[in-house]
Amino acid sequence: MSRSTAEAIPESMIDMITYELLEDPVVAEDNHVYSRNSLLDWFDGCTEVGEPITSPLTGRPMGTSMKPEPNIARQVEQFRARGGRSQRFNESTQTIGTLAKIFEIIDPLRDLFATKNWQAPALVVMGNENSGKSTLLERLAMMPIFPKDKFICTRMAIRVHLRRGPCMAPRLDVFDKQTGTVMWSKVVPMERGRDFVKEAMETVLIQEFGGLTGVSKTKMLILHITGPNCPDLDMVDLPGLVSTHVRGEPENMRALTADLVESYVRENNAHSLYLVAVPATAAPNQSLAFEVVQKMGLHDRSIGVFTKSDKCDLRNEGLDGLGGLKDLRSKVYQQARDTVPLEQWGYVCTMNRPQDDSQKSNYSALINQSQDEVQFFQERNMGDLLGQQMAGCKALLTRISIMFHDYLRSTWAPSTILLLREETRDYRDKERALGVPRADTFLPSGQREKEDGPDARVTREEIARIALDRATVMLTEASARTMDTIAVEMLQRLHTQINDESCEVAGKPSEVLAHQLNLKHNISQYIADGLEELEHMVVSQVAGAMSNDDSDFKLGRFPHFIDAMSQIFIKQLTPWKEKTDAALMSYVNVAFQSPLSNPHFKLKYTFRTDKENGLHPYCEMDFDAEALAATVIHTIVLRCSILLTETMGMEAQVQQLVHSIDWTESCAHERSIYLKGLYHVDKVVNQLKAHLELSEEDVESFHRTGAILPQDSLEVVRNALSNAHSTIHGSGGPPMAPPPSRPAGGRGGMSHHPQGHHNGGRGPPPAPRSGAGRPSAHAGHHQQQHPQYR
């Protein structure tokens, strides 16, 4: 058996809770070594569900004390120094983690995807009962998490959520599909995952049916596994399809299992690919799972998997040969008459014989199982199938990887790019709403961007010019608004105050004169107070208008400019106020001049004689202030209308301050968030397009039609797969061999038969071809009924 150049992680360095390389190893009270954080996760999980603390491996009660394990910590560091990787297994036990590379690209946007209606692709395994589905999935994931039994063992959908991220202890949820809620959740150790999953399933069945019978369509088990080498991928084990009545099961068990599987496919088909498990000794055209494939048009998304190849050893090749190793080879090549044609992705045979695990951990059992599989095919003269990527779980993973990369390229990546572009538009709209042109950076004086537009950078002088123009508009609008609405109450109050000074007074001339002077003083004070109030109103209105500018420029983002403008405006407002006050005072003086020139002011001097004083002067004054009040108000309004003209000297002062004003935007932090978001989104889009060699035309075609332009992308997929392999396993490892290439001449003369598929009786079948967007010849009518299959 060939050995990989990559070094596998010894079991002594594996954390049995996560199956990852130990981090900060500690010895627990059960004398087993764990990563500190995963052990703490386990303790928290026990407390969370109100259970006593037990050993993750033995289930026996124990305390929470722990102590460092320096010897193993040293071994881990030495392992890393030798180039040991954090993957659980070496290349000879290649896992589904080889798909993780593509999802590294979207890591910067993981939080964003969590808030969007984005779904990870799913690998769904279906087959008849006891067809080896669960064992197959365990081998692919190298995780002992699926229950096994010689009878019915999977009685509801089990969905494994693999997610890329910091290593965490696995968590098992019981999910109610009807209510969309988690009924029960618990942290589980990977080494005993199979036991916890089985226990949870049995609990659900007893609650729903009163015993271990039937299948649950309303409940689903979800196992969350997060690690640095996990792809964003779901693996789904569906209950086995029952062909005949089983004692102790419902009479309609066949219909129940078929309905559950078909319902799941209908609900999740848009982002699912399929493995169809068939025992190597069975006929695919008799499989209920292949009935689902044909009924729902899943040919171009399915890989056929022959399980339990070791059972072929028990068949007598000298008789009819059916069910033996020769028959298996014929079925893998799709030459047997009982083979259901899968032209696109074909078949792979596997052998995952149960291990004698009485003295082994599940971890060791999975590795030994992987090594035994390779040895089995080599010892039975089927090594050529290994070389042709048609035998063994490693070959199956290679084919799954190619199929997934094809799916990612034809469906997932374009739809993800479109989703990201929606986010780009959202980021761009929000960023532009902060104000354009941008002022986070400036061009040197005298330079211009090659392309104009809202995102083009400008010089500091250009920003100052636009800001001053906008401030001038704000000044005009604020002045008008002040007179028309804001200052109405003040003007009305001033009018009333002046008008209320109207009077008729008679008496000694000194008394009347004193009253006249008091009237003039009061009116002058009213005017002074009114102008002071008006000044504050105008300044406040101008500053507020600039701060709340709703134009595209958003002048309010420059608080230092607004402060400088306000100070300059106040300084320029002083002469305007003085001129206005002088004009109004002249009207007041005129109002109390000779009655000959002012019909509203009457002053009469006469003489009277009385017993007390004898002959004495007598004065009568009649003052109608209505005309003065109207003149004052009119003058104020008129003076405000020319306010802009008399304050235009601001421009020269502002120009002098262009380089001294701090042009930092008040929204600088918010803009930086949006610009960083745009950068990351654009980077991910470009990386996805480059990694999967997607053109802009491909993305636009997917947007219009739901499919990228037809083309042979197999070479693209091979390159992407090779890149992923090199990244994960290093450049020293052998490349992943693709399935055999298609002979020239289209389909190589293949003909279709009701009972099977032939290609002339010799040689390997056509290689799986890429382009999952193209329907197979056997699924045309299904493709028309279900456009999402294209």
C-alpha positions in Angstrom: 0.0 0.0 0.0 1.4 3.4 -0.9 2.2 5.8 1.8 1.6 9.5 1.7 4.3 12.0 2.2 2.0 13.8 4.7 2.3 12.6 8.3 -0.9 11.5 10.0 -1.7 12.8 13.4 -1.0 10.1 16.0 -4.0 9.2 18.1 -2.1 10.4 21.2 -2.2 13.9 19.8 -5.9 13.9 18.8 -8.6 15.6 20.9 -11.3 12.9 21.1 -14.0 15.6 21.5 -13.3 17.4 18.2 -11.0 14.9 16.3 -8.6 17.8 15.8 -5.0 18.3 16.8 -4.7 18.9 20.5 -4.5 22.6 21.5 -3.3 23.4 25.0 -3.6 19.7 26.1 -4.9 19.0 29.6 -5.5 15.8 31.6 -9.0 15.5 32.9 -10.1 13.5 36.0 -10.8 10.5 33.7 -7.1 10.5 32.9 -7.7 11.2 29.3 -6.1 14.1 27.5 -8.2 16.8 25.8 -7.8 20.3 24.4 -8.6 22.7 27.2 -11.3 24.7 25.3 -13.1 21.6 24.0 -13.2 20.1 27.5 -14.6 23.4 28.8 -17.2 23.3 26.0 -18.1 19.8 27.3 -18.4 20.9 30.9 -20.6 23.9 29.8 -22.8 21.5 27.7 -23.4 19.2 30.6 -24.4 22.2 32.8 -26.5 23.7 30.1 -28.9 20.7 30.0 -28.8 20.2 33.8 -26.8 17.0 33.8 -23.9 16.0 36.0 -20.4 16.3 34.7 -19.3 13.1 33.1 -16.3 11.8 31.2 -16.6 12.6 27.4 -15.2 9.1 26.6 -16.5 6.8 29.3 -19.7 8.6 30.4 -18.8 8.0 34.1 -19.1 10.9 36.6 -16.1 13.1 37.1 -15.1 16.5 38.4 -14.0 19.6 36.5 -10.4 19.8 37.6 -7.7 19.5 34.9 -4.0 19.9 34.8 -1.6 20.7 31.9 0.1 17.8 30.0 3.5 19.3 29.1 4.9 16.1 27.5 2.1 15.8 24.9 2.2 19.6 24.4 5.9 19.2 23.5 5.1 16.3 21.1 2.4 18.4 19.4 4.9 21.3 18.9 7.5 18.9 17.5 4.8 17.4 15.2 4.0 20.9 13.9 7.7 21.7 13.5 8.1 18.7 11.2 5.4 20.2 9.0 2.5 18.2 10.5 -0.8 19.7 9.4 -3.9 20.3 11.5 -6.0 18.0 9.2 -7.1 14.9 11.1 -5.8 12.4 8.6 -3.2 12.0 5.9 -3.8 11.6 2.2 -4.4 7.9 2.4 -7.4 8.7 4.5 -8.5 11.7 2.5 -11.6 13.3 3.8 -14.3 15.6 2.6 -12.2 18.5 4.0 -10.5 18.7 0.6 -13.5 20.9 -0.4 -12.6 23.5 2.2 -10.3 25.5 -0.1 -13.1 27.1 -2.1 -14.8 28.3 1.1 -11.6 29.9 2.4 -12.4 32.7 -0.2 -15.6 33.7 1.5 -14.2 33.7 5.1 -14.0 37.6 5.2 -17.8 37.7 4.6 -18.8 34.9 7.0 -20.9 37.3 9.2 -22.5 38.8 6.1 -23.6 35.4 4.8 -25.0 34.5 8.2 -27.5 37.4 7.8 -28.5 36.5 4.2 -30.6 33.8 2.7 -27.5 31.8 1.8 -27.4 28.1 1.9 -24.4 25.8 1.9 -24.3 23.0 -0.7 -25.4 19.6 0.6 -24.3 16.1 -0.1 -27.3 13.8 0.3 -26.9 10.0 0.6 -29.9 7.8 -0.1 -30.4 4.1 -0.6 -32.4 1.1 0.4 -32.4 0.1 4.1 -29.2 -1.6 5.2 -27.4 -0.5 2.0 -24.4 0.9 3.9 -25.3 4.6 3.7 -24.3 5.5 7.2 -21.0 3.6 7.1 -20.3 5.3 3.8 -20.9 8.8 5.2 -18.7 8.0 8.2 -15.9 7.0 6.0 -16.2 10.1 3.8 -16.3 12.4 6.8 -14.0 10.2 9.0 -16.3 10.9 11.9 -18.1 8.2 13.8 -21.4 10.0 14.0 -24.0 7.9 12.2 -25.9 5.0 13.9 -25.5 1.5 12.5 -27.7 -1.6 12.7 -28.3 -4.6 10.6 -32.0 -3.6 10.5 -33.5 -0.1 10.1 -31.2 2.3 11.9 -31.8 5.8 10.4 -35.3 6.8 11.2 -35.2 10.5 10.4 -33.0 12.8 8.4 -29.6 13.4 9.9 -28.0 16.6 8.7 -24.3 17.3 9.5 -23.5 21.0 9.3 -19.8 21.3 8.5 -18.7 24.8 8.9 -15.3 26.5 8.6 -14.3 28.3 11.7 -12.5 28.1 15.1 -12.5 24.6 16.5 -15.5 23.9 18.7 -17.0 20.8 20.4 -19.7 19.3 18.2 -23.3 20.1 19.1 -26.4 17.9 18.4 -29.8 19.5 17.9 -33.2 17.9 17.6 -35.0 20.2 15.1 -38.8 20.4 14.7 -39.4 21.1 11.0 -43.0 22.1 11.6 -42.3 24.8 14.1 -38.8 25.7 12.9 -37.5 25.4 16.5 -34.8 23.4 18.2 -36.4 21.1 20.7 -33.2 19.8 22.3 -29.5 20.6 22.0 -26.4 19.1 23.6 -22.7 19.2 23.2 -21.4 15.7 22.1 -17.9 14.3 21.9 -16.9 13.1 18.4 -15.6 9.8 19.6 -19.0 8.9 21.0 -21.1 10.9 18.5 -22.7 7.7 17.1 -24.1 6.8 20.5 -25.5 10.3 21.2 -27.1 10.5 17.7 -28.7 7.0 18.3 -30.0 8.0 21.7 -31.5 11.3 20.4 -33.2 9.5 17.6 -34.7 6.8 19.9 -36.0 9.5 22.3 -37.7 11.3 19.4 -39.3 8.1 18.1 -40.6 7.1 21.6 -42.1 10.6 22.1 -43.7 10.6 18.6 -44.7 7.0 18.1 -44.4 5.4 21.6 -41.7 3.1 20.5 -38.8 2.4 18.1 -40.9 2.1 15.0 -41.6 4.1 11.9 -39.8 7.2 10.6 -40.2 10.8 11.5 -40.9 13.3 8.8 -41.4 16.2 11.1 -38.1 15.9 13.1 -34.5 16.1 12.0 -31.2 15.7 13.8 -28.7 18.4 13.1 -25.0 17.9 14.1 -23.0 21.1 14.1 -19.3 20.6 13.5 -17.0 23.6 13.2 -13.3 23.4 12.5 -10.5 25.2 10.6 -10.4 22.5 7.9 -14.2 22.0 7.4 -15.8 23.1 4.2 -19.1 24.9 4.3 -21.0 21.8 3.4 -24.0 19.8 4.7 -23.9 16.0 4.7 -27.3 14.4 4.9 -28.2 10.8 5.8 -31.8 10.0 4.8 -33.7 7.0 6.1 -33.3 3.9 4.0 -36.1 3.1 1.6 -38.0 0.0 2.7 -39.0 -2.4 0.0 -41.2 -4.9 1.9 -43.1 -4.9 5.2 -40.9 -5.4 8.2 -42.3 -7.0 11.4 -42.9 -4.4 14.1 -43.0 -1.6 11.6 -46.1 0.2 10.2 -47.8 -1.5 7.3 -47.2 1.5 5.0 -43.5 1.7 5.9 -42.5 1.6 2.2 -44.7 4.6 1.4 -43.6 6.4 4.5 -39.9 6.1 3.7 -40.4 7.0 0.0 -42.5 10.0 1.0 -39.9 11.2 3.4 -37.0 10.9 0.9 -38.9 12.5 -2.0 -40.2 15.3 0.2 -36.7 16.1 1.4 -35.4 16.1 -2.2 -38.2 18.4 -3.4 -37.5 20.9 -0.5 -33.7 20.9 -0.8 -32.9 20.0 -4.4 -31.7 23.5 -5.4 -28.5 23.1 -3.5 -28.1 19.3 -3.2 -26.0 16.7 -4.8 -26.5 13.0 -4.3 -24.8 9.7 -3.5 -26.9 6.7 -4.3 -25.8 3.7 -2.3 -26.4 0.2 -3.6 -24.8 -3.0 -2.2 -22.3 -4.4 -4.6 -24.2 -7.7 -4.8 -27.5 -6.0 -5.7 -28.9 -4.7 -9.0 -29.1 -0.9 -9.3 -32.2 -1.2 -11.5 -33.9 -2.9 -8.6 -33.0 -0.1 -6.1 -35.7 2.1 -4.7 -33.2 4.9 -4.5 -32.6 4.8 -8.2 -36.4 4.9 -8.7 -36.2 8.3 -6.9 -33.3 9.3 -9.1 -35.3 8.5 -12.2 -38.6 9.8 -11.0 -37.1 13.2 -9.9 -34.5 13.6 -12.7 -31.4 13.5 -10.5 -29.1 11.7 -13.0 -26.9 14.7 -13.6 -26.4 15.3 -9.9 -25.8 11.7 -8.7 -22.9 9.4 -8.2 -23.7 5.7 -7.9 -21.8 4.0 -5.0 -21.5 0.3 -4.7 -21.0 -0.5 -1.0 -20.0 -3.7 0.7 -17.7 -4.9 -2.1 -16.3 -7.5 0.3 -19.6 -9.4 0.0 -18.7 -10.2 -3.6 -16.0 -12.5 -2.3 -18.8 -14.8 -1.0 -20.3 -15.3 -4.5 -19.3 -18.2 -6.7 -17.8 -16.7 -9.8 -18.0 -20.1 -11.5 -21.8 -20.1 -11.7 -23.7 -17.2 -13.2 -21.1 -14.7 -11.9 -23.9 -12.4 -10.7 -22.9 -10.6 -7.6 -19.3 -11.5 -7.8 -16.2 -9.4 -8.4 -16.4 -9.7 -12.2 -20.0 -8.6 -12.1 -19.0 -5.7 -9.8 -16.4 -4.6 -12.3 -19.0 -4.7 -15.1 -21.4 -2.6 -13.1 -18.8 0.0 -12.3 -18.0 0.2 -16.0 -21.8 0.5 -16.6 -21.6 -2.5 -18.9 -24.0 -4.7 -16.8 -27.6 -4.9 -18.0 -28.9 -4.2 -14.5 -27.0 -0.9 -14.2 -28.9 2.4 -14.3 -27.0 4.8 -16.6 -25.3 7.7 -14.8 -23.4 9.1 -17.8 -22.2 12.2 -16.1 -20.7 11.1 -12.8 -20.8 7.3 -13.0 -20.2 4.7 -10.3 -17.5 4.0 -7.7 -17.2 0.8 -5.7 -16.2 0.9 -2.0 -15.4 -1.5 0.8 -15.9 -0.5 4.4 -15.9 -3.7 6.2 -16.7 -3.4 10.0 -13.7 -3.4 12.2 -13.1 -5.4 15.4 -13.2 -2.3 17.5 -13.3 -4.0 20.9 -9.7 -2.8 21.7 -9.7 0.3 19.4 -11.0 3.8 19.4 -13.5 4.8 16.7 -10.7 7.1 15.4 -8.3 4.1 14.9 -11.1 2.0 13.5 -11.9 4.5 10.8 -8.2 4.8 9.8 -7.8 1.0 9.7 -11.0 0.7 7.7 -9.6 3.1 5.1 -6.3 1.2 4.8 -8.2 -2.2 4.6 -10.2 -0.8 1.7 -7.1 -0.1 -0.4 -5.6 -3.4 0.5 -8.8 -5.3 -0.4 -8.9 -4.0 -4.0 -5.2 -4.4 -4.5 -5.3 -8.1 -3.4 -8.2 -8.9 -5.6 -6.6 -7.7 -8.8 -8.7 -4.5 -8.9 -5.9 -2.1 -8.4 -6.6 -0.8 -11.9 -9.9 0.5 -10.6 -8.1 2.3 -7.9 -5.8 3.9 -10.5 -8.8 4.9 -12.6 -10.5 6.5 -9.7 -13.4 4.0 -9.8 -12.7 2.1 -6.5 -12.3 3.2 -2.9 -13.6 6.1 -0.9 -10.6 8.2 -1.9 -11.7 7.8 -5.6 -15.3 8.6 -4.5 -14.1 11.8 -2.7 -12.2 12.8 -5.8 -15.3 12.4 -7.9 -17.4 14.2 -5.3 -14.9 17.0 -5.3 -15.0 17.3 -9.1 -18.8 17.2 -9.0 -19.0 19.8 -6.3 -16.5 22.1 -8.1 -18.6 21.7 -11.2 -21.7 22.6 -9.1 -19.9 25.4 -7.4 -18.9 26.8 -10.8 -22.2 26.3 -12.6 -24.7 27.2 -9.8 -23.3 28.1 -6.4 -20.7 30.6 -7.3 -22.8 32.6 -9.8 -25.7 32.8 -7.4 -23.4 33.7 -4.6 -21.8 36.4 -6.8 -25.3 37.8 -7.5 -26.0 37.8 -3.8 -22.8 39.6 -3.2 -23.5 42.2 -5.9 -26.8 43.0 -4.1 -24.7 43.6 -1.1 -22.3 45.7 -3.1 -25.2 47.9 -4.3 -26.4 48.3 -0.7 -22.9 49.2 0.5 -22.4 51.6 -2.4 -25.8 53.3 -1.9 -25.1 53.7 1.9 -21.6 55.0 1.2 -22.8 57.5 -1.4 -25.6 58.6 0.9 -23.0 59.9 3.3 -22.1 62.5 0.6 -20.3 62.8 -2.7 -17.7 63.5 -3.8 -15.8 61.5 -1.3 -13.4 63.4 1.0 -11.7 60.5 2.8 -8.7 61.2 0.6 -7.8 64.1 -1.6 -6.0 64.3 -5.0 -3.0 66.6 -5.2 -3.8 70.2 -6.3 -4.4 70.4 -10.0 -5.1 66.7 -10.6 -8.3 65.0 -11.7 -9.5 61.5 -11.8 -9.4 59.8 -15.2 -13.0 58.9 -14.9 -15.6 61.2 -13.4 -18.5 59.9 -11.3 -19.8 59.9 -7.7 -16.9 57.7 -6.6 -14.2 59.9 -8.1 -11.8 61.6 -5.7 -11.3 65.4 -5.9 -8.8 68.0 -4.7 -9.1 69.9 -1.5 -9.8 73.1 -3.5 -12.6 71.4 -5.4 -14.3 70.2 -2.1 -14.0 73.8 -0.8 -15.5 75.3 -3.9 -18.5 72.8 -3.8 -18.9 73.4 -0.1 -18.9 77.2 -0.5 -21.4 77.0 -3.3 -23.6 74.8 -1.3 -23.2 77.0 1.8 -24.3 80.1 -0.3 -27.4 78.2 -1.4 -28.0 77.3 2.2 -27.6 81.0 3.3 -30.2 82.1 0.7 -32.7 79.4 1.6 -32.1 80.0 5.3 -32.7 83.7 5.0 -35.9 83.3 3.0 -37.1 80.6 5.4 -36.4 82.8 8.4 -38.5 85.6 7.0 -41.3 83.4 5.7 -41.7 81.0 8.7 -39.2 81.1 11.5 -39.3 84.8 12.3 -43.0 85.3 11.8 -43.7 85.3 15.5 -40.8 87.7 16.3 -42.0 90.1 13.6 -45.6 89.9 14.8 -44.4 90.5 18.3 -42.3 93.5 17.2 -45.2 94.9 15.2 -47.5 94.5 18.2 -45.0 96.1 20.6 -44.6 99.2 18.4 -48.3 99.5 17.6 -49.2 99.2 21.3 -47.2 102.4 21.9 -50.0 104.4 20.1 -51.3 106.9 22.5 -53.1 110.2 23.3 -51.4 112.2 26.0 -52.2 115.7 27.4 -50.6 117.7 30.1 -47.7 119.9 30.9 -45.3 120.1 28.0 -42.5 118.7 30.1 -44.6 115.7 30.9 -45.7 115.1 27.3 -42.1 115.5 26.1 -40.9 113.0 28.6 -43.6 110.6 27.5 -42.5 111.2 23.9 -38.9 110.4 24.7 -39.9 107.3 26.5 -42.0 106.2 23.5 -39.0 106.7 21.2 -36.7 104.8 23.7 -39.1 101.9 24.0 -39.6 101.5 20.2 -35.8 101.7 19.7 -35.3 99.0 22.3 -38.0 96.8 20.7 -36.2 97.1 17.4 -32.7 96.4 18.9 -34.1 93.4 20.7 -35.8 92.2 17.5 -32.7 92.6 15.4 -30.7 90.7 18.1 -33.2 87.9 18.1 -33.3 87.9 14.3 -29.5 87.6 14.1 -29.6 84.5 16.3 -32.3 83.1 14.2 -30.5 83.6 10.9 -27.2 82.3 12.3 -29.0 79.2 13.8 -30.9 78.7 10.6 -27.8 78.9 8.4 -25.8 76.6 10.6 -28.7 74.1 10.9 -29.4 74.2 7.2 -25.7 73.4 6.5 -25.7 70.6 9.0 -28.9 69.1 7.7 -28.1 69.6 4.0 -30.1 66.9 2.2 -28.4 67.4 -1.2 -26.1 64.7 -2.6 -23.1 66.7 -1.3 -24.2 66.5 2.3 -22.5 69.7 3.6 -23.2 68.6 7.2 -20.4 66.0 7.0 -17.8 68.8 7.4 -18.5 70.2 10.9 -15.2 72.2 11.0 -16.1 73.9 7.7 -19.6 74.7 9.1 -18.1 76.2 12.3 -15.7 78.3 10.2 -18.5 79.5 8.0 -20.7 80.3 10.9 -17.9 82.4 12.5 -17.3 84.2 9.2 -21.0 84.7 8.7 -21.4 86.2 12.1 -18.5 88.6 11.5 -20.0 89.6 8.1 -23.4 89.9 9.7 -22.3 92.7 12.1 -22.2 95.5 9.4 -25.5 94.3 8.0 -27.1 94.5 11.4 -25.6 98.0 12.0 -26.9 99.3 8.6 -30.3 97.8 9.3 -30.4 99.3 12.8 -29.4 102.7 11.4 -32.1 102.6 8.8 -34.8 101.7 11.3 -33.6 104.4 13.8 -34.0 107.0 11.0 -37.6 105.9 10.6 -38.1 106.2 14.3 -36.7 109.7 14.3 -38.9 110.7 11.4 -41.9 109.3 13.2 -41.5 111.8 16.0 -40.6 114.8 13.8 -42.9 117.8 13.2 -46.5 117.0 12.7 -46.3 118.9 9.4 -44.2 116.1 8.0 -45.8 113.2 9.8 -49.6 112.9 9.7 -49.5 110.1 12.3 -47.9 112.3 15.0 -49.9 115.2 16.3 -48.6 117.7 18.8 -50.6 120.7 19.9 -49.3 123.4 22.2 -51.9 125.8 23.9 -52.4 127.8 27.0 -54.9 127.3 29.8 -56.0 129.3 32.8 -57.1 127.7 36.0 -57.6 128.8 39.6 -54.6 126.9 40.9 -51.9 127.7 38.3 -53.4 130.6 36.5 -52.2 130.9 32.9 -49.9 127.9 31.9 -48.9 126.0 28.8 -50.8 122.9 27.9 -49.6 120.2 25.4 -51.6 117.5 23.6 -49.9 114.6 21.7 -51.6 112.0 19.5 -49.3 109.2 18.3 -50.5 106.5 15.8 -47.7 103.9 15.7 -49.3 101.6 13.1 -47.5 103.3 10.2 -44.2 103.1 12.0 -44.7 99.4 12.9 -45.5 98.6 9.3 -42.5 100.5 8.0 -40.1 98.8 10.5 -41.3 95.3 9.6 -41.2 96.1 5.9 -37.6 97.4 6.2 -36.4 94.4 8.2 -37.8 92.0 5.6 -36.3 94.1 2.8 -32.9 94.2 4.5 -33.0 90.3 4.9 -33.6 89.9 1.2 -30.3 91.6 0.5 -28.5 89.8 3.3 -26.7 87.5 0.9 -25.4 90.5 -1.2 -24.0 92.2 1.8 -22.2 89.1 3.1 -20.6 87.9 -0.1 -17.2 89.0 1.3 -17.2 85.6 3.0 -15.9 83.9 -0.1 -12.5 85.5 0.0 -12.1 84.6 3.7 -13.2 81.0 3.1 -10.7 80.7 0.2 -8.0 81.7 2.6 -9.0 79.0 5.0 -9.2 76.1 2.5 -5.9 74.5 3.6 -6.3 75.3 7.3 -9.8 73.9 7.7 -10.0 70.4 8.9 -11.9 68.6 6.2 -12.3 65.4 8.2 -15.8 64.0 7.6 -18.1 63.4 10.6 -19.1 60.2 8.9 -15.5 59.1 8.3 -15.8 55.9 10.4 -19.1 54.9 8.9 -17.7 55.5 5.4 -14.6 53.4 6.1 -16.9 50.6 7.2 -18.8 50.7 3.9 -15.6 51.1 1.8 -14.0 48.1 3.6 -17.2 46.1 3.0 -17.1 47.0 -0.7 -13.4 46.1 -0.8 -14.0 42.7 0.8 -17.1 41.9 -1.3 -15.3 42.9 -4.5 -12.3 40.9 -3.5 -14.4 37.8 -2.8 -16.3 38.2 -6.1 -13.0 38.5 -8.1 -11.4 35.6 -6.2 -14.5 33.4 -6.9 -14.4 34.3 -10.5 -10.7 33.7 -10.8 -10.7 30.5 -8.8 -13.5 28.9 -10.8 -12.6 30.7 -14.1 -16.0 32.4 -14.3 -16.3 35.2 -16.8 -18.6 38.2 -16.4 -20.6 36.7 -19.3 -21.1 33.5 -17.3 -22.5 35.5 -14.3 -24.8 37.6 -16.5 -26.0 34.4 -18.2 -26.8 32.8 -14.9 -28.6 36.0 -13.9 -30.8 35.9 -17.0 -31.4 32.2 -17.5 -30.4 30.5 -14.2 -27.5 28.7 -15.9 -24.1 29.7 -17.1 -23.2 29.5 -20.8 -22.7 25.9 -21.9 -19.0 24.9 -22.1 -16.8 22.0 -21.1 -15.6 23.0 -17.7 -13.9 19.7 -16.8 -10.4 21.1 -17.2 -11.4 24.1 -15.1 -12.7 21.8 -12.4 -9.5 19.7 -12.5 -7.4 22.8 -12.1 -9.5 24.1 -9.2 -9.4 20.6 -7.6 -5.6 20.4 -8.1 -5.2 23.9 -6.5 -7.3 22.8 -3.5 -5.3 19.6 -3.2 -2.0 21.4 -3.3 -3.1 24.0 -0.7 -4.4 21.3 1.8 -1.8 18.5 1.3 1.2 20.5 0.1 2.9 20.5 -3.3 4.7 17.3 -2.5 1.7 15.0 -2.7 0.5 13.3 -5.9 -2.2 15.1 -8.0 -5.8 13.9 -7.8 -6.4 11.8 -10.9 -9.6 12.7 -12.7 -11.9 10.0 -14.0 -11.0 8.6 -17.4 -11.4 11.1 -20.3 -14.2 10.7 -22.7 -13.4 9.0 -26.0 -13.6 11.1 -29.1 -16.9 11.2 -30.9 -19.4 12.5 -28.3 -20.8 9.6 -26.3 -18.6 6.9 -27.6 -21.2 4.9 -29.4 -23.2 4.2 -26.2 -26.7 2.8 -26.6 -29.5 2.8 -24.1 -31.4 -0.3 -23.1 -34.4 -0.7 -20.9 -32.5 -3.1 -18.6 -29.1 -1.5 -18.5 -26.4 0.4 -20.3 -23.8 -0.9 -22.7 -20.8 0.7 -24.4 -19.8 -2.2 -26.7 -18.7 -4.6 -24.0 -15.1 -3.5 -23.5 -13.1 -0.9 -21.7 -14.1 1.7 -19.1 -17.2 3.8 -19.5 -17.1 7.5 -20.5 -15.7 9.7 -17.8 -17.9 11.9 -15.8 -18.3 15.1 -17.7 -18.6 18.5 -16.2 -21.4 21.0 -16.7 -24.0 20.0 -14.2 -26.2 22.6 -15.8 -26.9 20.4 -18.8 -29.7 17.8 -18.4 -29.0 14.2 -19.1 -30.8 12.3 -21.9 -32.7 10.3 -19.4 -34.0 13.3 -17.5 -35.3 15.7 -20.1 -39.0 15.6 -19.0 -38.0 16.1 -15.4 -35.8 19.0 -16.4 -38.8 20.7 -17.9 -40.9 20.2 -14.9 -38.1 21.4 -12.5 -36.1 24.3 -14.0 -33.9 24.4 -11.0 -32.3 21.1 -12.1 -30.7 22.8 -15.1 
